[in-house]
Amino acid sequence: MSFNSFKYILLFLPLVILLVNLARKLPLPRAPQLCILLASIYFYAYAQPAHLAYLLGSIIANWLIARWMGPTEEGPRKRIFLFGIVLNVTFLCLFKYVNFFFSNIPYLVHHHIQLPNLQFPLGISFFTLAQIMYLIECYEEMIPPSSLFDHATFVSFFPYVISGPIPRADRILHQFPALNARTSPSADVIARALYLFSMGLIKKVVLADAFSKAADYGFNSAKNMSAMEGWFFAASYALQLYFDFSGYSDMAIASALMLGVEIPRNFDAPFQSLSIIEFWQRWHITLSQFITTYLYTPILTSFKRATLRNASFATLTAMAIAGLWHGPSWTFVIFGLIHGVALVINQYWKKKKMSAVPDAVGWVLTMAVVAFANVFFRSPTLHFAVGYVSQMFNWHNAFGTANLSAMNGAGLMVGVYLIAQVVGAVLAVAGKSSETLARNFTPTALNAAATVAFTLGALIFLNSSISKPFVYFAF
Amino acid sequence: MTSRTWILQIAAASAIVLCLNMAVAYCMDPYGVMRDPRGRELRVIFSGRKAKFLLSKHYVPANYDSLIIGPSSSENWDLTAIPGFKIYNESILGANVVEEKSIVDQALSVGHFKLALCIMYPTMTSNHVINDGLDSVSSAEALGSIHLYVHEAVQVLAALHLPVGRLSAPDGATPLKQVPAYFSLVQFDPSYFHLDPVAVESYIDMLGSLRSRGARIVYIIPPLYEPCRALNAVALNDYKQSMQRILPAAPIIDLDGPDFANFRSDASNYLDCFHLTTSGAIKVDKYLTQQIPISLSN
């Protein structure tokens, strides 16, 4: 069930909120949490009931490992912990990466050895990372091993189980007592959540889909476009990805808020970043934090000295893994490496205290790296990506605009898409992030009008059957 | 303002806007899905695919007893002059037969038909991709959607006697944009003549459904501009023969045959290799108006 569907917006979410609030009136001690757990299981099983077994299996396995790790001594404890990490990574690899690895080992390619292509369970990349973090937190004794009920509720919580934000157990588990309390979220919280949800919905349904129209056209016309168009369509895809994923995250955060749970923010106006380091502090924040804490730092600390060279190696390795996390393809690895190289240059520049780059130049360079890397992210194959990139530097046709004038199709929708694209670009580059707007929310008539307009406008787009699925559902 | 008042305000405002929307949709009802469509004259204004899909739910079966089923090359044909039949033109831009079937199925779910004029042309059966509005269209779009509002806005403009662009006739025939003719004289890619198994099966299913609802079938092979046709004559003939073998037997009016060669050689009848000018379409209309009763009487 997608957040941008009538079933979710008009039926599932209101019904869950109603049931959770009713459960709060019951004398049963943890009835609201039980409601949420059952709703989450239904939500997850809705698209592919067979995949529920994988989610539940992963939950039970990680819960058992955490319990097992709990009372033992340091030596066996560490072994159990490492076993848990290996188990999670194997689980992820089994579904996403085994055939990718096989296809890159010449001997195996020669002998055509392949496992059957398993359809990977929805959200596997997200809920596996969440559980790896859980095991680390348990191992480092930041949290005690939780009950199966708590652990299952934490991992399967429907607002984030499929596409994040990737939650940390300590931030979620401690909210369960309040969730089970008899008081429902205040009107202030509900109003803020409604405001945020409406912004997320319009970002996804109108803005992301408008940029998707341009990006799809561009990537389908890659052989015949000018250099300028190549950069334009790559930037369009970057904006599509931003509005798509940040819109999803806004709806996830808002849905959780309506139930009385705060989950971490995922975006903070990344297209206003003046450097690539800043970009990663603002883009997919929960993944960035995972990369920094659980990939970059352990790799760096494995060296005796934290030199610039070692830091560069750690950055490149961490970003290559982060790229691969998105999917079993070299295009994702290259995407990660491009960002890695840009981060290394940025780190070097800062460490060596080289002359400051003017803000405008820093912004242009950052956006150029983001757009360039996204060509690899969007391309179906490495060969396609290389072809696209060569068009981006095709000085024989630098400023052609034939594709730009055709990208939005024909008829009345051209104007609708164009307005959405212009508004989206301005908001991404100069507007406040929706999360910031929601945090500073005050109930005014203007906000009310905006919420009604965003929600109804988005519902009209949804009902016009032109909406597309979330990009990150594929990961 | 308190947050509670704010929430009540947005709930009330949303309810009011939705009620207004529903009231306008009911009163104007451009697709004939909310009120009795009998005797009304509803036109396709925007997004012909979705409009014809929605019009086919009630308006077409309530007011017409025969259908033209084809791609854009037959979109501007008007066969209302054929005596004894009330023909609605279900042709849509870029249609393949799977898309056409989804439209025709709407009409067949409630109506009976006397005659179905089915275009036999390679693009109808070369693929089965459903796109551009027909992939996920639903009746709910008649309650509130972008194309509904455009239809409503154009109805208002038309009522005010303001220019509104190209509208279809109530029988679905849609005038094509009269642009300077452009002929791309090339040999078509072999994929153009590919017989997609899914599309062919849909074609056969659609004909079966039409017949089970009382419709007699007449195939029409549309006229291709002669210089284009000459370049692709062999492949076209192969296609026609294959289709005649595969599809259930029924009368065929072959505008690709020798009787119609003079028409096909006259560039003034064409906008491009496939689409007819208004004057070309009128000539085809006249010819078919004579030929169809003859075909049916044989």
Contacts between the chains, C-beta under 8 A, distances in Angstrom:
chain1	res1	chain2	res2	distance
A	186	B	3	7.3
A	187	B	2	6.9
A	187	B	3	3.9
A	187	B	4	4.3
A	187	B	6	8.0
A	187	B	7	6.1
A	188	B	3	4.5
A	190	B	3	7.1
A	190	B	7	6.3
A	191	B	3	4.0
A	191	B	6	5.2
A	191	B	7	5.5
A	192	B	3	8.0
A	194	B	7	6.9
A	194	B	10	6.8
A	411	B	46	6.8
A	411	B	47	7.6
A	412	B	46	6.1
A	412	B	146	7.9
A	412	B	150	5.7
A	413	B	146	7.3
A	416	B	146	6.9
A	443	B	1	4.8
A	443	B	2	6.6
A	443	B	3	4.9
A	443	B	5	7.1
A	443	B	6	3.4
A	444	B	1	6.5
A	444	B	6	7.8
A	445	B	1	7.2
A	445	B	9	7.4
A	447	B	6	7.2
A	448	B	6	5.6
A	448	B	9	4.7
A	448	B	10	4.9
A	448	B	13	6.7
A	449	B	13	7.4
A	451	B	10	5.2
A	452	B	10	5.3
A	452	B	13	4.7
A	452	B	14	5.4
A	452	B	17	6.8
A	455	B	14	6.8
A	456	B	14	6.4
A	456	B	17	5.8
A	456	B	18	7.5
A	459	B	144	7.5
A	460	B	144	5.6
A	460	B	145	6.2
A	460	B	146	6.5
A	460	B	149	7.7
A	461	B	146	7.1
A	463	B	140	5.8
A	463	B	141	5.8
A	463	B	143	7.3
A	463	B	144	5.6
A	463	B	145	4.9
A	464	B	141	6.4
A	464	B	145	4.1
A	464	B	146	4.4
A	464	B	147	6.7
A	465	B	50	7.9
A	465	B	133	6.9
A	465	B	135	7.4
A	465	B	136	4.1
A	465	B	137	5.5
A	465	B	138	6.8
A	465	B	141	6.5
A	465	B	145	7.6
A	466	B	133	7.9
A	466	B	146	7.5
